[in-house]
Amino acid sequence: MSAPTASAAPIRSRRRSALGWAALCAGLLLAALIGGTLVYGGYTQRAIFDPDSAGPDGTRAVVRVLERQGVTVTIARDRAAAERALADGDATLVLRDAPMLSDDALRELTDRAQHVVLVEPRSRALEVLLDGSALGGFSPDASATPECTVAAASNAGTARVGELLRPGDGVQGCYPVDGEFGLLQSEGTDGRTVTALDGLSVLTNTALPVDGNAALALGVLGQTDRLVWYVPALSDADQNTAAPTLGDLTPAWVTPAILLLLTAALAAAIWRGRRFGPLVAERLPVTVRATETTEGRARLYASSKDAAHALDELRRAARARLGRLLGLTARTSPHEVADAVAQRLGADRARVRGILVDDLPRTDRELVAAADRLRDLEESVRAAVRTEGTTR
């Protein structure tokens, strides 16, 4: 009996070790797939400011309104398409943040337009196109009055502001909040303007109907009969300027930290996964008889004076034996066992349930009496089963 058990133990150990390594490899593969998906284009923010998106952060609503007002809207999804659209004549250029464009490329593109609207202003674009303007604070869901001479803002009246801006030299600010502004505009001598505002608070499908946002959007974007909506692409980077890699965009300490964590994880896997050889079967120095174990548990029950718990243990064992005698399954409930016993003996069902399930002893004397009734009931069932077998 002991030889098969001893030989089976190393097999089970090897199986567990193999399953552990398989689970580790599967976890690493899953993490690599998720990371690759996130880095190489699985995640996209196209819905934000996208003129074809009807989502909450899209801008299809303002595009449709402009088209009904007679403005021809051209959606350019790369730099070359935007340059071709701007070459046809005076137009308004809507520009999101384009970090892949150099300063010279940004100036060259915007110089082709009669009016430029920055809907996602960032520090570099403000510095280059709005004479040293800069980002300010943030005022979520706040309404403000124009308090400026910009025609689009004056006609729109109260509008929502979100991201605030600080104007540079010669730049006019509208919608002031605590010394900063929700809209900036610079106008040249030739009538060319560059306007910056937080598009999320004014132009999106959700924000457009709020306050005077719709009027402000139409006034800023509808200055000419043609509108070019430029959606930057990663391929728009200058030929002499390589697009920033993931390593360029992360702090210098990230790569060493990741390598250190991977090394620590590999070392932990090797440390915890190494085998120490098969288990050695060893005989117990002392053999404990089953009766001594039973007596020891009985003394514990007696010292705790928990008669109900002790009787529950006796009942559980008795119900299991009675179930086997009557051909019941191991999942048969205690009440069903009691009903089957009562039916076999032709006894009162309530009395049998009391013996097998319900009666609660309070003293040791009542516990002994309940154990006697339990034993007598089991012997009666055995006798009935034997009698039926002999008759057959």
Secondary structure, 3 states (H helix, E strand, C coil): CHHHHHHHHHHHHHHHHHHHHHHHHHHHHHHHHHHHHHHCCCCCCCCCCCCCCCCCCCCHHHHHHHHHCCCEEEEECCHHHHHHHHCCCCCEEEECCCCCCCHHHHHHHHCCCCEEEECCCCHHHHHHHCCCCEEEEEEEEEEECCCCCCHHHHHHCCEEEEEEEECCCCCEEEEEECCEEEEEEEECCCCCEEEEECHHHHCCCCCCCCCCHHHHHHHHHCCCCEEEEECCCHHHCCCCCCCCCHHHHCCCCHHHHHHHHHHHHHHHHHHHHCCCCCCCCCCCCCCCCHHHHHHHHHHHHHHHCCHHHHHHHHHHHHHHHHHHHHCCCCCCCHHHHHHHHHHHHCCCHHHHHHHHHHCCCCCHHHHHHHHHHHHHHHHHHHHHHHHHHHHC
